[in-house]
Amino acid sequence: MRSLEALISRQVNRWNNLAQVLRQESGATSRLKESPVDVAARHPVICISRGLGAGAREVAALICERIGYELIGKSIIDELARDLNVQRQLIDSLDETARGGLELFLESNLRGCEIDNQEYFKSLVRIIKTLGIQGGIVILGRGGSYILKENAGLNVLLVAPLETRVRRLMRYASLDEAQARRTIQNSDHGRLRFIKHHFGADAHDPKHFDLCLNTETFPPPQAVELIFHALEQ
């Protein structure tokens, strides 16, 4: 089994097991129809947007390690958007009501959109919405904060001064200063263009997020504590 299929299989099993536990704890038959919602409500999705070098991957990894979430980043989401078989397995984990709501969302939000490679974008939205319905994950980038909006437990933006980001990237990726600056510049440009093109939004506008953190002031371990405090609130 490929790593992506293993990840989805593991996550689907986790959702099923958690839903079963919730039903046993409640002892109410009415909960049987609400398992995806129950799971997501108790294990809400955390969406993290960031500039390269802001420490988001470390923050996301610490969150997942602490509460047993799965980290879903850009490379995984892109592969999911291209793999119809794995998509089908993921969507089949939803109950009939949730699947109907997902398709209604796609139909109403993508109708008439003139977007390059629309099939990819439709797959991207379908995947992130499905993950959001089930809960128990951290979504890193790829427009998760914009696709889920108020449906996420928490939408977080991580930022840091350019010089801090350059130093971190030099250390993480073993780049010299010029390479790190160029990589960050290209990444920032691509992120701004992606968000503007697909969502008509400014990726720097804080109104799209519940919490904005400067990871120079609050390094990743402290940022994690603030994220959990905000999530509790």
Salt bridges, closest charged atoms under 4 A:
GLU5 OE2 - ARG2 NH2 3.80
ASP38 OD2 - ARG31 NE 3.61
ASP38 OD1 - ARG42 NH1 3.85
GLU70 OE2 - ARG10 NH2 3.05
ASP78 OD2 - LYS74 NZ 3.19
ASP78 OD1 - ARG142 NE 2.98
GLU79 OE2 - ARG2 NH1 3.03
ASP83 OD2 - ARG2 NH2 2.38
GLU103 OE2 - ARG126 NE 3.78
GLU107 OE2 - ARG111 NH2 3.56
GLU163 OE1 - ARG181 NH2 2.67
GLU177 OE2 - ARG181 NH2 3.08
ASP188 OD1 - ARG165 NH2 2.69
ASP205 OD2 - LYS207 NZ 3.88
GLU225 OE2 - ARG66 NH1 2.48
